[in-house]
Structures are given as C-alpha cells and as structure tokens.
Amino acid sequence: MNYRVIIIGCGPAGIFTALTLAEKSMDGVILLDQGNDLEKRERAAVRDVLCGWGGAGAFSDGKLNISTEVGGYLSQFLDKNTLIELLHSTDGIFVKYGAPDRIFGDSAMSVEEIADQARSADLEFIPTVIRHIGTENCKRILNNMRKALDGKVEVRTCSQVQSLLAEEGIIRGVQLTGGEVIKSDFVVAAPGRVGANWMKGEADVLGLTTMTSPVDIGVRVELPATILKRITDVTYEPKLIFYSKTFDDKVRTFCMNPYGEVVIEESEGITTVNGHSYARRKSDNSNFAILVSSTFTEPFRDPIAYGRYIARLANLLGGGAIIQRLGDLLAGRRSTRERIDHCVTRPTLLKATPGDLSFVFPYRHLQSIIEMLQALDKLAPGVFSRHTLLYGVEVKFYSNRIEVSPEMETRVRNLFAIGDGAGITRGLLQAAASGVLAAHAISSRIMGIRPGK
C-alpha cells in the first residue's frame, strides 16, 4: 500500500497535520493510531485515556496557552512574532471547530497587579493568555475535526506502528504490528507521550540525535476554590515559578483547575494523579500541581526511570495514589481516614489512600514543595493551611527531545517528528502548531515537485 503522507498518532499534533494537509487538498494521506476511535473511547479504560482519536487531550480539560513562554520549545525554531502569529491562527482553528470564545489573562492591568504581588512573594509570574475548552467540550470539538476529515484523509485506529522504515537516509514508510508494510513519501511521527518510549527507540535505530529532558515530580494540591478565586478569575491558570531557598531547585505550578476535580491516571502499571475541570460543572475546590524539576547527568541519564521509581514507591505504600493533609505532613504523622473526614477541604478524589508522603519523596523534593506552598500563601493567603490536601504522586515524563529542523524534519529525509511524543512540545496548542508547521513543509515540497512531472 502506497501513500503520499503517513501520520502516526491521532493526538492534536497528528490531527492538525491532517487538517492542514486536507485544507490544501492533499490526497494520499493516512492517519494511524494504536488506540480506539473517539466514540469507542472510555475514561474508565486505562488504554483509552492515553491513546486513540484525540490523544490524551480527549479527556483533558483543554487548556490552550497562547504564549511563547510555556507549552513547548517552538520558540527555539521561530522568532517571537512568527510564533505568536502561528499560535493565534492554530487557536483560531480550535474555535472554528467549537472551542468557546472566552479567554483569560488578557486584562493587562489585573495581570500586572498579580505579577507585582508574586514578585513580593519571591515568585515569578509568567503571564499567559488561556482559552479553556472544558472537559465536557473536548470530545465534541474532536468529533467535529474527525468529521471534517471524512473523505479527505484516511483514518485507521487500532493500528499500531511497530517500526519506521528508512533506506539510505530517506524515510520509506512504516511497518505495523503484525507485519503489514505501508509505504509513503513522507512520514510524520506524532505518537504523543504514550508513544515516547517507542519514539526514543526508533530514534536510536535510525541514529537520530536526542536530548534528555528533565523529569518533573511533585504533588497535586487541592483547596477551597475561594482561596485562589481572585487570581484564577483573571488568569484561570497562573504560571508561577519558585526557586527553593534550601536547594535552589526550580519549582513550578502546573495545570491549575479552578472548581475542578482530582483524578487518577494509570500507565504501564503505574498510578499517578492529575486534575481537570469542566466548563459548566463546578466543584467547591481548585487543584493544581507543584512540580520539582530534576535533571541528571553522569553517570545516571534516565530521569524517566527515576520518576517511575518514585511513583511506584507511592503505589507500593498506598496501593495507588496517596492523600495527606498538609497539617499532618508538617506534624510528622500520616493522615488517616478519620483525619481526612475532619478536613475542611472535602476531597474530590475518593480513591486515594490516606498516608504519609514523607515516606515517598526525597527530602530535597519535599522541602522544595513545602517552601513553594509557603511562598504561594503570601500571594494567596490560605494556601499554606493545615486543611490543604496533597495527593501523590504527580509525575510528568517528558519525552527525550529529538533534534529537528525549523520545519520539524529529522536528519532522516522526509521524516518529521512533532508534538509531545517527540519532546518538541508540552501542551495542546504548541503540539497542534507543530503539526501545522510540518504540514506546511510537506505541502510546499509536494507542490514544488508537481510542476516538474
């Protein structure tokens, strides 16, 4: 079977590659994914949460960060004005398919006030403009995109790519699990985070240069929404960075969910925590992650293995995720079910086991997390309360970053690597934008070839 373009992965990077090629009336395009099609995906199924049509983003709350500062490394390939223009146009495609009109963080006066207050608390506030889609809206938008590709791009789900096929430094196609070979002129690898290990293995086989990324390990914090309301009403998801006083480690907030819920994630036998929020359905709490970044050099160069070790330790002690009141942690005791029941903050995740996170985290990480909570309390009094809940562990396994050109092409000719799975991006919008970049490069080359035929 021969195609002009093979796209691996039906997450935002792969979908936006396909949408852009379809818009340019490109024929001979096939989109492959190891997971199920959208209507067959279920949140309760571990495999469905991470792969299938829409990627892991199908069950996220859909935050689109219109910023050159967060969400990936595209700023290293494009100048600031070009990148912000690309992000706005990519965001516009989400709106075209049903994303809500409202955006947060566009009030300069309010944002500057928060930034000033953050500085006085030893925090760096990174202003971003955010469009919040909402968990219940993501599947509807992804379904609209799926319908837009009908008759224009062939989509094959439940089709796992085993290996990339290249000869003499040029991509030739892919081989599926089971042995089927599909040939093509171009291949776009967008496997998402669930395919990061596969992507790293294929990069090694093809001799592609990769760069080890740091691993972010921390906790999911849950507290009454009123404590952060003044900030989240303006920014929705404040991006705050802190450097710990004891170790000078970088600590940051991530994935703020006003009036949201804490949820469980499972991957390859490991249980971790995350959070999301709906556009309309609201809880009484807000939740966010506090993550400590760790980078390793000689002799250990496997940060992903380190993160998995910490997560497995939490699973060993708690039989899954662990929940602890901040007051219990500071008092040097474990939380019990009775102590959680007495907590002013009512947990939205009921499956977590009351326990003691000090048995899980190294002192360096735990100290940095506590110092970050103290700094946040200066910005939003009430954060450093004994009733604040901590869930563990939250780990972000960022993929080994593959060396690519500004067009997202690897050293193997006509092989493009994009999105989170290639380590190029870290969020929905930049992942989608990387797909647009790759599609423009491919279409330009194909259009350039046609006149000579």
N, C-alpha and C positions, 0 to 999 in steps of 0.2 A: 504494500500500500504506500502510495507516494502523496505527500502533501507539500505545500509551499512553506507553511509555518506550523510547528508543533509548540503548543504552550503547555507546560507541566504545572498544574496547580490551579484550582478554581477559587483561590482567595482573591482579595482585592487587586493584588498585583497582576495576576493572570487574567482576571475579568476585565480590567481596564486596558490591558494589552489587546484583548479580543474586541472590546468595544471600539477602540481606536482604529484597529485594522478593518473592522466592519464598516465604520464610518467612511473609510477610504475605499470602500467597495472591494476589498481584498478577498479573493477567493482562495480555496485550498487551505483553510485554517482549521486546525483541530485543537480542542481544549481537553486535556486529560486530568483526572483526579482519582486518587485511590479511594475516596470516600463516596458517600451516597449523594444522590441528587437532593435538592432542597426539601421537597415535600416528604422525603423519607427520613430526614434527619430528626433526631430526638435528643433533647437536652439530657435525658436520663442515660443515654448510651454514651459511654466514655469515648468511643471512636468518633461518634457523630459530633461531639463538641469541638473536636480539633480539626477535622478534615471533612471534605465534601464541598458541595456548591456553596460558596460564600466564605469558606475557610473558618478559622476560629472566630473571625469577626461576626459570623452569623448569630452567635449567641452572646456577643458583647453588647455594650450599651451605645456603641457607635460614636465615639468622640473624634471629631475631625479638628486637629490642631493646625490652624492656618498660620504657621510660624516657621521661620528658617532656623530657629534655635533648638527645637525639640522634634522628636519623631524620626530621626534618621540622619544620614550623612550626605544627603544630596547637595548640601551647601559646599561640599568639597569638589563638586563637579560643575556647579553653576554659580554665577555671580548672584548676589542677593536679590537684585531687581528681577532677574530672569526667573529665579526660583520662586519668589513670591507670586509672580505672574502665573507660573505653572501651577502652584498650589491653589490659587484662586480659581483658575479655569477647571482644575480637577474637582475642587469643591463644588463648582457650578454643575458638574455632571451628576454628582450625588443629589443636588437639589432638583435637577431635571427628572430624576427617577423617584423623587418623593421625599427627600430629606426636608425637615422643617426649615422655615425661613429664619427663625430667631438665631442670633449668635450672641455670644458672651465675650466680655473683655474688650469691647470697642469704645468704652467710655474712658477717654484719656484722663480726665480729672480724677475719677474714682480709682482707676488703676494706679495712678501716680501716688495717691494717698496711701494705698496699700503697700506700694513699693517703699515709701518712706518709713512706714511703720515696721516693715520687715527688716530694713537696714538697722533700725534701732534695736532689733532683737537678734542681731548677728546672722540674719537670714538674707539670702539673695533671692529676690522675686523675679522670675522670668515672665514678662508679660506675653500672653498669647491670646489670639482670637480663636474661640472654640465654637463649633456647631455641634450641639448634642442631638443625636438622632433618637436615642431611646431604645432599650432592648426590644420592646414590642414592635418597633417600626423597622428594625434591621431586616427581618425576613421579607417584609413586604417590598422594600426597596430592592433587595437582591432578587426577588422574584420578578420585578419589573425589568431588571437588567437581563435576567435569564430569557424572558420573553422577547426582548429586543434583539437577541442574538439568534432567535429561531429562523432557520432558513438561510442564515448568513455564515454562521460558524458551527461546525460540528462539535458537539459536546459528548464526551464519553466519561461517565462516572464509573466507580468501581473498577477502574483500570489503573493498576499500579505500575509505574515505570521502574524497571529494575536497573537499567543502566543507560548511559548516554553512549552513542556510537560515533566515533570520530576516526578519520583517516588523514594522515599527513597534515595534521593541524587544522583540519576543517571538519565541522560537525556534519554528520550524515543522517542522523535520526536517533531513534530510541528503540530499546528492547523492553517489552513488557514482561512482568512476572508471568510465567507460563510459556515464554519463548517467542511470542509474536513480535515481529520487527516492523516498525513503521518508519519509513524514510522521509526526509524533508530537506529543504534548502536551508531553513533556519530553525533553531530550537530556542525557546525562551524558558529558562528554568525558574519557576516561581513556586517552590514547594512549601513555603510557609515555615513557621517554627517547628511544626510537627515533622517536617522533612529535612530539618537542619543537619541531622547526623548523616542522612543519605547524601545530601548535597556536599558535605565535607568529604565523604568517602569518594564520591565521583570526582571531586576536585583533585584529590590525591592521585587517583588513577590517571587523570588527564594532565597532571603536572601543573595545575593552576596554583598560583600564589595565594595563600590565605593568611589572615592576620587574626591572632587570638583576641577575642573580646573579653571584657571583664564580666563577672557574674554579679548580679545584684541579689542580695539575701536580706530578708527582713520580716516584718510583721504587717498584718492588716489591722488597722486601728479602727475602732467603732465607738462613737459617742453621740450624744443627742445633737440633732441637726441644728438646733438653735445656737450652739456654740460657734459654729462656723458660718452661720447664715449671712452675716454681714459681708463676708468675703466671697462665699460661693454665689450669692445673688449677683455679684458683679462679674466674677471671673469663671464661675462654675467649677473649674478645675485649676486651682492655684498651683503653679510650679515653683516649689521652694527648695533651695539648696542650702545645706549647712555643712561646715567643716568641724568635725568633733574637736573639742578642746584637748582631750586626752591623747588622741592618736592622729588628729588632723586628717581623718578619713572623710571622704565625700559621702554625705548622707542626703537623701532627697525624698520628697513626697512624690507619689505616683498614683495615677488612676483614682482621683477623688470622685466620690459618688454621693452627691447630696441627696438625702432622703432615699438612699439606696439599700441594697442588701449584700451581705457577705455570702459567698458561695464556695462550694468545693470544686476543685479541678483534679482530674486524675489522668496521668500519662505514664505509660510504661511501668505500671505498678506503683507509682508514687502519687500520694495525695498531697496537694497544696491548696492554698486559699486564694481567692480573688474577690472582686466586687463588681457590681453593676447597678444601674438604676434605670427605671422606666421613665418615659416621657410624662405619663399621666399617673400611674400607680405610685404612691409615695409611702415610705415608712416614716417612723419618727426619728430615724438615725441617719447620720452620714458616716461613710467609711472611706479610708484611703490607706495606701501602703506607705511605710517608711522603709526605704531600702538603703543598704550599705554596699557600696561598690568595692569589689575586690579584684585585683589584677595580680597574676602570678607570673614569675619569670623562671630562672633556673633554680633548682632542677625540675620544678613542677610546672607544667604548662597546660593543665587540664582544668580550668575553672568550672566547667560544666560538671565534671565528676565531683568536685568539691561541693557544689551546690546540691547535687543529688544526695551526697552523703549527709548533709545537714537535714535535708527533707526526710530522708529515710530514718534518721535518728528520731525526729519528731513523730513519725509514723510508728516507730517501734515503741516509744514511750506512751503515746496517746492512742494507739490503734487507729490513727488517722490524724486529723487536724486537732490542735490543742487550743483551748481558750483559757485566758487568765486575766483577772482584774489587775490593773496597774498597781493598785494598793497592795495586793498580795505579793506581786513581784518585788516591790520595794521593801516589803516586810520579811522577805526571805522565806515565804511559805507558798505552797501550792494552792491553787483555787480548788474548791470543792463545788459540788452541785448546789449545796446549801448556800455557799457564799455567792455564787453566780445568781441564785434566785433572789438574794438580798440586794443585788446591784441595781442602782438607779437606771443604768443603761440596760435596756432589755435586748438581749442578743437576737439578731435576725437569722443567724446560722445556729440551728439547734443540734446539728450532728457533731459539733466539735466536743472533744472530751476535756473537762476541767483538769488542769495540770499545772506544771511549772516549767516555763520556757527557759529558765536559767540552766536547766539540765540539757538544753538543746543548743543554745547559741554559745560560741566562744565569748569570753569576757570582752574582747575587743568589739565585737558586734553589739553585744548587749549594752555596753557603756555608751556607745555611739547612738544607739536608739533612744536611750533614756535622756541623753543630752539634747537630742533633737526634739523630743517631747517637751522638755523644759523651755527650749527656745520658742517653740510654737505656742506655748502657754503665754508668752509675753505678747505675741501677736493676737492670739485669740484666747483670752482667759477662760479656763475651764478644761483645756486640753489635758493638762497635767493633773487630772483628778484621779482619786483612788477608784472611781467608778468607771474610768475609761477601760474599755476592753481591748485586749491584744489577742490576735489569732496568729498561729504559726503552723507551718512556715509559708511565707510567700517568697518564691524564687523566680527570677527572670533569667532564663537560659538564652542569652543572646548568641546567635549563630556566629561561627567563625566567618569573618568577613572576607569575601572573595574579591580579588583585585579585578576591577573592571575599568573600562574607558568611560568618558563622559556620556557616551551613548548606551552604557550598560553592557558593552560587549566584553567578553573574556578574551584571554590570549588564544583560545581556540576560535578560529574564524567562524562567524555567523552563530556562535553560541552566546546567548545573553543570560545574565544572572541578575535577578531582581527581587525586591521585597525583603521581608524579614528573614526568610529561609536562607538567603544569600548573605545575610549580615549587612545589607545595604541600608535597610530602614528599620524603624522600631515603632511603627504606628500605621493606622489605616490610611491616612491621607498621603503620606510620603510613599507608602507601598504602592498605592494606586498611581501616584505620579511617576514612579519608576517604570511602571508598565506603559504609561503614555510615552515616556522617553524612548523605551525600547521599540515600541510600535512605530514611532515616527522614523527611527533609524532604519528599520526593516523596510517600511513602505518606500522610503526615499531610495534605497538601494534597488528595490524591485522596479520602481518606476524608471530608475536610471538604466536598468537592463533592457526594459521593453523596447525602447526605440531602436535598439541595435538588432532586434530579432526580425 
